[in-house]
């Protein structure tokens, strides 16, 4: 009686598996690389068209005023709250740290520079990205999936003129204004803690701030937020107008807007800081 012949399992080639893994990685990396530049190209194309229409067409002042109320006025309380407590916690940390060296009286110098040059502009931009950017993406995304944007095009209108320009323009203008307010409020918050914990007078604290913070520090910090506001407006509008997939797509666009805006703020902050330090 003959025994059944067992089929041997073919041995897998490790080199072939490695080749497939490397090939899969390169394909995924290439697709991500192309998608990234396609995304940047889409934003650049939209921003260029918005700039062209801004210079050649009349502005819709009613839409701009409405966006100032939505982007600027409604963000005041949130930005103020963040700025005051940032200054307070920053002063508290530096007072505790400088007490080891007997220098807690001079915490105002560090608070003034840190709030003016970095924390005020960056945190304000992040708050605007979280509140305003997400709101713009959600609003325009809902209009896109419900075909309201298509209706504007069908009626001969331009979604860039009616939807994009007012939001990007106001975001670019409102962000520096809110940052200026946040810087002063952050310094005031630091003063309150310095008076209570550092046992200094308000006049001594302000003398430290005025003698340390130079006009260049203030203007360089505020100037960066012009770019931050522009990036937030462009990214939010582009994500909203390119939304697909119904209500789920609106949620995805809102999440991506906050993430992309935050990444753009941190990356551009580094390069803008390097640029301003050259002057």
Number of C-alpha atoms within 10 A of each C-alpha: 3 4 5 6 6 6 6 6 6 6 6 8 9 9 9 10 11 11 12 12 12 12 12 12 12 12 12 12 12 12 11 12 12 12 12 12 11 12 15 13 12 16 19 15 13 19 23 12 15 22 17 11 16 16 9 9 10 9 15 12 10 10 16 19 14 14 20 20 14 16 23 21 12 14 20 15 10 13 23 20 14 18 28 22 16 23 30 22 16 24 29 22 13 20 23 15 14 16 14 9 8 10 14 21 21 20 27 31 19 18 30 32 21 20 28 28 21 20 22 31 30 22 19 29 32 22 17 30 28 19 16 24 32 25 21 29 30 27 17 26 32 22 18 20 20 13 12 15 21 15 14 13 12 10 8 8 13 15 18 20 19 16 18 24 26 25 29 26 20 23 30 21 18 23 28 24 15 23 28 20 17 28 29 19 24 29 28 21 22 27 29 20 20 26 15 11 15 24 11 19 15 14 10 15 24 17 13 19 21 14 10 16 20 13 11 14 19 19 15 19 29 25 17 25 29 20 22 29 28 20 26 32 29 26 28 33 30 25 28 30 24 16 24 17 11 13 15 11 18 25 18 18 25 24 17 17 29 25 15 16 26 22 13 16 24 15 11 16 20 10 12 17 15 11 11 15 10 6 6
